[in-house]
Amino acid sequence: MAKISVPTDQVFPTLQSNILVDGFHIVIDLERSHGSVMVDALTGKEYLDCYSYFASLPIGHNHPKMNDEAFRSSLMAAALSKPANSDVYSREFAGFVKTFRDIAVPPEFRYLFFIAGGALAVENAMKAAFDWKVQHNRARGIEGGGDTILHFREAFHGRSGYTLSVTNTEPVKTADFPKFDWPRISNPKLQFPVEDATVRAAEEQALGEIDEAFARNPTGIAGILIEPIQGEGGDNHFRPEFLQRLREIADERDALLIFDEVQTGMGVTGTMWAFQQLGVVPDLVAFGKKTQVCGVMSTNRIDEIEYNVFHVSSRINSTWGGNLVDMVRCARYLQIMREDGLVENAAVVGGVFKQGLEAVQADFPVVRNVRSRGLLLAFDLPDGASRDSLRQRCWDAGLATLTCGPRSLRFRPPLVFSEEDVAAAIGLLRSVLK
């Protein structure tokens, strides 16, 4: 009686009578799914997983090293109750923080903050910037200001309070909810192959808009917020030089540079964090998805203000301070990623995958603008309807993929994806394109 489950054929009836069931209509078999393969418990059908729970599953399904007895003991200890990590401290919490610091946190980052949910990670990074900027202004004899976040078109940063004002992908996700009118900048995204003159013109336009925003509100902009690669907005890449210029502007204008790495972090791009390939170190990084627990990393720049949010009790906080089970799982994921060289694998196999997609692009004119960084891959179709049709045909053929932007198909495989998996994925894609 203690087992928490229902018969497989009752999953959809049970859920549909209680919640909006608008996801992918498979019943995931948590026991039989393996590696880069999802198994549907209803039909037994296997799917090559280029979805990975919206890019949140770093080491694939049922990795054998997750059977480690010591890890399982730690996981169960964390699972039987849910401690308030913000107020009482456990060996498991400290063990996670040590592992996260040792494996995932770059040396430039001094402070950590944990919370459940990527949107709340971004929101608390924004709050850290607001607090910092208001105190900066006050030290200069300026009251107020520090209440605005400069952000970019086609950004997705979440659907919580503050993040609603900076998310602008599909209107259904933000329409009719109250929002702030914060400066929204054109995003000078790359089209591949890159035409240098075109992208430079787009960057100049964006930089001009940024100058105008600061001129209109010189003491109001607390932070510059950007995804180093925009995910849901269309897998939009930027030149490293543009992101480096944002770093310079943030320094010149006394604003914090915030990178939302909820989707690009934790090894998928071929380095632990995307910014590590781009020649720029942000002041704040929001993380989530593959990290399981979400949160914020901060450099010492925040210490220009002595009593910042990382020093003052309850300025940013939550009851649980993240989920201890997620923390223990993340720590084990990180250990396996290091032992198995999975970040390096993402770089190598991602390169092979990109070559395969470029060959598909050469053979099928409807495929265009192939782009990637590590295992973060996408291409465009002529329009949204043809993209949606292809995505459905991929799923029907056993290739799990995702959409993004108005007409892009994206691939989010786990870090264990192999060259053999790439060959299978490309084969399935070719079969549905014919």
C-alpha positions as CSV (number, residue, x, y, z in Angstrom):
1,M,0.0,0.0,0.0
2,A,3.0,2.3,0.6
3,K,4.1,2.3,-3.1
4,I,3.2,5.6,-4.7
5,S,2.1,4.7,-8.3
6,V,-0.9,3.9,-10.5
7,P,-1.2,1.3,-13.3
8,T,0.4,2.6,-16.5
9,D,-3.0,2.8,-18.3
10,Q,-4.3,5.0,-15.6
11,V,-1.6,7.7,-15.8
12,F,-3.3,9.9,-18.4
13,P,-6.9,9.4,-17.1
14,T,-5.7,10.3,-13.5
15,L,-3.7,13.3,-14.6
16,Q,-6.3,14.6,-17.1
17,S,-9.0,14.7,-14.5
18,N,-6.9,16.9,-12.3
19,I,-4.3,19.0,-14.3
20,L,-3.7,20.4,-17.7
21,V,-1.9,17.6,-19.6
22,D,-0.2,19.5,-22.4
23,G,3.2,17.8,-22.6
24,F,4.5,15.0,-24.7
25,H,2.1,12.1,-24.5
26,I,4.3,9.4,-23.4
27,V,4.5,7.7,-19.9
28,I,8.2,7.7,-19.1
29,D,9.4,4.4,-17.8
30,L,11.8,5.5,-15.1
31,E,13.2,2.0,-14.7
32,R,13.7,0.8,-18.3
33,S,14.9,4.1,-19.9
34,H,18.7,4.0,-20.3
35,G,21.5,6.1,-21.4
36,S,20.3,8.3,-24.3
37,V,17.1,6.3,-24.7
38,M,13.7,7.1,-23.2
39,V,11.2,4.2,-23.0
40,D,7.4,4.7,-23.1
41,A,5.8,2.5,-20.4
42,L,2.5,2.5,-22.3
43,T,3.8,1.1,-25.6
44,G,7.4,0.0,-25.0
45,K,8.5,2.4,-27.8
46,E,12.0,3.8,-27.5
47,Y,13.0,7.4,-28.2
48,L,16.5,8.6,-28.9
49,D,16.6,11.4,-26.3
50,C,17.5,14.8,-27.8
51,Y,15.1,16.4,-25.3
52,S,16.5,15.3,-21.9
53,Y,13.7,16.9,-19.9
54,F,14.2,20.3,-21.5
55,A,17.9,20.1,-21.1
56,S,17.9,19.2,-17.4
57,L,19.2,15.6,-17.5
58,P,23.0,15.7,-17.7
59,I,24.1,12.1,-17.6
60,G,21.2,10.4,-19.3
61,H,18.8,7.8,-17.9
62,N,19.8,5.3,-15.2
63,H,23.5,5.8,-15.4
64,P,25.1,2.7,-13.7
65,K,27.2,4.9,-11.4
66,M,24.0,6.2,-9.9
67,N,23.6,2.8,-8.2
68,D,26.6,3.5,-5.9
69,E,25.5,2.4,-2.4
70,A,27.0,5.3,-0.5
71,F,25.3,7.8,-2.9
72,R,22.0,6.0,-2.5
73,S,22.3,6.1,1.3
74,S,22.9,9.9,1.1
75,L,20.0,10.4,-1.3
76,M,17.6,8.5,1.0
77,A,18.8,10.4,4.0
78,A,18.0,13.7,2.2
79,A,14.7,12.4,0.9
80,L,12.9,11.2,4.0
81,S,12.4,14.8,5.2
82,K,12.9,18.1,3.6
83,P,15.1,20.3,5.8
84,A,15.0,24.1,5.7
85,N,18.6,24.4,4.3
86,S,18.5,28.2,5.0
87,D,18.2,27.7,8.7
88,V,19.5,24.2,9.7
89,Y,22.6,22.7,8.2
90,S,23.3,19.1,7.3
91,R,26.3,17.1,6.3
92,E,24.6,16.4,3.0
93,F,24.1,20.1,2.3
94,A,27.8,20.8,3.1
95,G,28.9,17.9,1.1
96,F,27.0,19.2,-1.9
97,V,28.3,22.7,-1.6
98,K,31.9,21.4,-1.3
99,T,31.4,19.2,-4.5
100,F,29.7,22.0,-6.4
101,R,32.5,24.5,-5.4
102,D,35.3,22.0,-6.3
103,I,33.9,20.9,-9.7
104,A,31.5,23.5,-11.0
105,V,32.3,26.9,-9.6
106,P,35.0,29.0,-11.5
107,P,37.6,30.7,-9.2
108,E,36.3,34.2,-10.0
109,F,33.0,33.5,-8.1
110,R,33.0,34.1,-4.4
111,Y,29.4,33.7,-3.3
112,L,26.7,31.1,-3.8
113,F,22.9,31.2,-3.3
114,F,20.5,28.3,-3.8
115,I,16.8,28.1,-4.5
116,A,14.3,25.9,-6.3
117,G,13.5,27.0,-9.9
118,G,15.5,28.7,-12.6
119,A,13.1,31.7,-12.8
120,L,13.7,32.3,-9.1
121,A,17.5,32.0,-9.6
122,V,17.3,34.8,-12.3
123,E,14.9,36.8,-10.1
124,N,17.3,36.7,-7.1
125,A,20.2,37.7,-9.3
126,M,18.1,40.7,-10.4
127,K,17.3,41.5,-6.7
128,A,21.1,41.4,-5.9
129,A,21.6,43.9,-8.7
130,F,18.8,46.2,-7.5
131,D,20.2,46.2,-4.0
132,W,23.7,46.8,-5.2
133,K,22.7,49.7,-7.5
134,V,20.5,51.5,-5.0
135,Q,23.3,51.5,-2.5
136,H,25.8,52.6,-5.1
137,N,23.5,55.5,-5.9
138,R,23.0,56.4,-2.2
139,A,26.8,56.5,-1.7
140,R,26.9,59.2,-4.4
141,G,24.1,61.2,-2.8
142,I,21.4,59.9,-5.2
143,E,18.2,58.6,-3.7
144,G,16.2,56.1,-5.7
145,G,17.0,54.6,-9.0
146,G,18.4,51.1,-9.4
147,D,15.0,49.7,-10.3
148,T,15.4,48.7,-13.9
149,I,16.9,45.7,-15.8
150,L,18.2,46.2,-19.3
151,H,17.5,43.0,-21.3
152,F,17.1,41.7,-24.9
153,R,14.5,40.8,-27.4
154,E,13.6,37.1,-27.8
155,A,14.8,36.4,-24.2
156,F,13.3,33.8,-21.9
157,H,14.2,34.2,-18.2
158,G,11.2,32.6,-16.5
159,R,7.6,33.3,-15.6
160,S,7.8,34.6,-12.0
161,G,7.3,38.2,-10.8
162,Y,10.3,40.2,-12.0
163,T,11.2,37.7,-14.8
164,L,7.8,38.3,-16.5
165,S,9.2,41.8,-17.4
166,V,12.2,40.4,-19.2
167,T,10.8,37.3,-20.9
168,N,9.5,38.0,-24.4
169,T,9.2,34.9,-26.5
170,E,5.7,33.5,-27.0
171,P,3.1,36.1,-25.9
172,V,0.9,33.5,-24.2
173,K,3.6,33.2,-21.5
174,T,3.4,36.8,-20.4
175,A,0.2,38.4,-21.9
176,D,-2.1,40.1,-19.4
177,F,0.2,39.7,-16.4
178,P,1.4,43.0,-14.9
179,K,4.9,43.8,-16.1
180,F,7.5,46.6,-15.8
181,D,8.4,48.7,-18.8
182,W,12.1,48.1,-18.7
183,P,14.5,48.8,-21.6
184,R,14.4,45.9,-24.2
185,I,17.3,45.9,-26.7
186,S,17.5,44.4,-30.1
187,N,19.4,41.1,-30.0
188,P,22.1,41.0,-32.7
189,K,21.9,37.2,-33.2
190,L,24.1,35.4,-35.6
191,Q,22.9,33.8,-38.9
192,F,25.2,31.0,-40.1
193,P,27.3,31.3,-42.1
194,V,28.0,34.6,-40.5
195,E,28.0,37.8,-42.7
196,D,30.4,40.1,-40.9
197,A,28.9,43.3,-42.1
198,T,25.4,42.3,-41.2
199,V,26.2,41.2,-37.7
200,R,28.3,44.3,-37.0
201,A,25.4,46.5,-38.2
202,A,23.0,44.7,-35.9
203,E,25.5,45.0,-33.0
204,E,25.9,48.8,-33.6
205,Q,22.1,49.2,-33.5
206,A,21.9,47.3,-30.2
207,L,24.7,49.3,-28.7
208,G,23.1,52.5,-29.8
209,E,19.8,51.4,-28.1
210,I,21.8,50.6,-24.9
211,D,23.4,54.1,-25.0
212,E,20.0,55.7,-25.3
213,A,18.6,53.6,-22.5
214,F,21.4,54.7,-20.1
215,A,21.0,58.3,-21.3
216,R,17.3,58.3,-20.5
217,N,17.8,56.7,-17.1
218,P,21.5,57.0,-16.0
219,T,21.0,55.9,-12.4
220,G,18.1,53.5,-12.9
221,I,19.6,50.5,-14.7
222,A,20.9,48.1,-12.1
223,G,21.8,45.2,-14.4
224,I,22.4,44.0,-18.0
225,L,20.7,40.6,-18.3
226,I,21.4,38.2,-21.1
227,E,21.5,34.5,-22.0
228,P,24.9,33.9,-23.6
229,I,22.9,31.7,-26.0
230,Q,19.2,32.5,-26.1
231,G,17.4,29.1,-25.7
232,E,13.7,29.3,-26.1
233,G,13.9,32.5,-28.1
234,G,15.5,30.5,-31.0
235,D,19.0,29.2,-30.0
236,N,20.3,32.6,-30.8
237,H,24.1,33.0,-30.6
238,F,26.1,36.2,-30.2
239,R,29.6,37.1,-31.1
240,P,31.9,37.0,-28.1
241,E,33.0,40.5,-29.0
242,F,29.4,41.8,-28.4
243,L,29.3,40.1,-25.0
244,Q,32.7,41.5,-24.2
245,R,31.4,45.0,-25.0
246,L,28.5,44.4,-22.6
247,R,31.1,43.7,-19.9
248,E,32.7,47.1,-20.7
249,I,29.4,48.9,-20.6
250,A,28.5,47.4,-17.2
251,D,31.8,48.6,-15.8
252,E,31.5,52.0,-17.3
253,R,27.8,52.5,-16.3
254,D,28.0,51.0,-12.8
255,A,25.6,48.1,-13.6
256,L,26.0,44.4,-12.9
257,L,26.4,42.1,-15.8
258,I,24.1,39.1,-15.3
259,F,24.3,35.9,-17.4
260,D,21.4,33.6,-17.3
261,E,23.0,30.2,-17.8
262,V,20.1,28.1,-16.7
263,Q,20.1,26.3,-20.0
264,T,23.7,26.9,-21.2
265,G,25.4,25.8,-17.9
266,M,26.7,22.5,-16.5
267,G,28.8,21.4,-19.3
268,V,26.5,21.3,-22.3
269,T,28.5,23.8,-24.4
270,G,31.8,21.9,-23.9
271,T,32.9,23.9,-20.9
272,M,31.2,24.0,-17.5
273,W,29.7,27.4,-18.3
274,A,29.2,29.0,-21.7
275,F,30.9,32.2,-20.6
276,Q,34.2,30.4,-20.2
277,Q,34.5,30.2,-24.0
278,L,33.5,33.8,-24.7
279,G,36.2,35.9,-23.2
280,V,34.0,37.6,-20.6
281,V,33.3,37.0,-16.9
282,P,29.9,38.2,-15.7
283,D,29.3,39.6,-12.2
284,L,26.4,37.2,-11.6
285,V,25.4,33.9,-13.1
286,A,22.0,32.3,-12.7
287,F,22.1,28.5,-13.0
288,G,19.5,25.7,-13.0
289,K,18.2,22.8,-15.1
290,K,21.2,20.4,-15.2
291,T,22.3,21.5,-11.8
292,Q,19.0,20.2,-10.4
293,V,19.0,22.8,-7.6
294,C,19.1,26.3,-9.0
295,G,20.7,29.5,-7.8
296,V,23.2,32.3,-8.3
297,M,27.0,32.7,-8.3
298,S,28.6,36.1,-7.7
299,T,32.0,37.5,-8.2
300,N,33.6,39.9,-5.7
301,R,32.3,42.9,-7.6
302,I,29.2,42.7,-5.4
303,D,31.5,43.7,-2.5
304,E,31.9,47.2,-3.8
305,I,28.8,47.5,-1.6
306,E,29.7,46.2,1.9
307,Y,26.2,45.3,3.0
308,N,25.1,43.5,-0.1
309,V,22.6,40.6,-0.3
310,F,25.2,38.0,0.4
311,H,26.1,39.6,3.7
312,V,22.7,40.8,5.1
313,S,20.3,38.2,6.5
314,S,17.0,37.7,4.7
315,R,17.6,40.1,1.8
316,I,17.3,37.1,-0.4
317,N,16.1,33.8,1.0
318,S,13.5,31.0,0.9
319,T,12.2,28.4,3.4
320,W,14.1,25.5,1.9
321,G,17.1,27.2,0.2
322,G,16.8,24.7,-2.6
323,N,15.9,21.1,-2.3
324,L,18.4,18.8,-0.5
325,V,17.5,15.8,-2.7
326,D,18.3,17.8,-5.8
327,M,21.6,18.9,-4.2
328,V,22.7,15.3,-3.4
329,R,21.8,14.2,-6.9
330,C,23.7,17.2,-8.5
331,A,26.8,16.3,-6.4
332,R,26.7,12.8,-7.8
333,Y,26.1,14.0,-11.3
334,L,29.1,16.3,-11.0
335,Q,31.3,13.4,-9.7
336,I,30.3,11.3,-12.7
337,M,30.8,14.1,-15.1
338,R,34.3,14.6,-13.9
339,E,35.1,10.8,-13.8
340,D,33.8,10.2,-17.2
341,G,35.0,13.4,-18.9
342,L,31.5,14.3,-20.0
343,V,32.1,18.0,-20.4
344,E,34.9,17.2,-22.8
345,N,32.6,14.6,-24.5
346,A,30.0,17.4,-25.1
347,A,32.6,19.4,-27.0
348,V,33.8,16.4,-29.1
349,V,30.4,14.8,-29.8
350,G,28.8,18.1,-30.3
351,G,31.3,18.8,-33.1
352,V,30.4,15.5,-34.7
353,F,26.7,16.2,-34.4
354,K,27.1,19.7,-36.0
355,Q,29.0,18.1,-38.9
356,G,26.1,15.7,-39.4
357,L,23.5,18.5,-39.3
358,E,25.6,20.5,-41.8
359,A,25.6,17.5,-44.1
360,V,21.8,17.3,-43.7
361,Q,21.6,21.0,-44.5
362,A,23.6,20.4,-47.7
363,D,21.2,17.7,-48.8
364,F,17.9,19.2,-47.8
365,P,17.3,22.9,-48.7
366,V,14.6,23.3,-46.1
367,V,17.2,23.0,-43.4
368,R,19.2,26.2,-42.8
369,N,21.2,28.1,-40.3
370,V,22.7,25.1,-38.5
371,R,24.4,26.3,-35.3
372,S,25.8,24.9,-32.2
373,R,28.1,25.2,-29.2
374,G,28.9,21.7,-27.8
375,L,25.7,19.7,-27.5
376,L,23.5,22.8,-27.7
377,L,22.4,22.4,-31.4
378,A,19.6,23.8,-33.6
379,F,18.6,24.6,-37.2
380,D,15.8,26.6,-38.9
381,L,13.0,25.5,-41.2
382,P,11.2,27.8,-43.6
383,D,8.4,28.6,-41.2
384,G,6.7,27.5,-38.0
385,A,4.3,25.1,-39.6
386,S,7.0,23.1,-41.4
387,R,9.1,23.1,-38.2
388,D,6.2,21.8,-36.1
389,S,5.5,19.1,-38.7
390,L,9.1,18.0,-38.7
391,R,9.2,17.9,-34.9
392,Q,6.2,15.7,-34.8
393,R,7.5,13.4,-37.5
394,C,10.8,13.1,-35.5
395,W,8.9,12.0,-32.4
396,D,6.8,9.6,-34.4
397,A,10.1,8.1,-35.8
398,G,11.6,7.8,-32.3
399,L,13.7,11.0,-32.2
400,A,12.8,13.3,-29.3
401,T,13.5,16.9,-30.1
402,L,12.3,20.4,-29.1
403,T,11.2,23.6,-30.8
404,C,12.4,27.1,-30.1
405,G,11.8,30.5,-31.6
406,P,9.4,31.0,-34.5
407,R,10.9,28.3,-36.8
408,S,13.8,26.4,-35.1
409,L,14.2,22.8,-34.2
410,R,16.6,22.3,-31.3
411,F,18.5,19.3,-29.9
412,R,19.2,18.9,-26.2
413,P,20.9,15.5,-25.8
414,P,22.4,14.4,-22.4
415,L,26.2,14.8,-22.0
416,V,26.6,11.0,-22.4
417,F,25.5,11.2,-26.0
418,S,27.9,9.2,-28.1
419,E,29.1,9.3,-31.8
420,E,26.9,6.2,-32.3
421,D,23.9,8.1,-30.9
422,V,24.7,11.0,-33.3
423,A,24.7,8.6,-36.3
424,A,21.4,7.2,-35.2
425,A,19.9,10.7,-34.7
426,I,21.1,11.9,-38.1
427,G,19.7,8.7,-39.7
428,L,16.3,9.3,-38.1
429,L,16.3,12.9,-39.1
430,R,17.2,12.1,-42.7
431,S,14.4,9.5,-42.9
432,V,11.7,12.0,-41.8
433,L,13.0,14.7,-44.1
434,K,12.8,12.5,-47.2
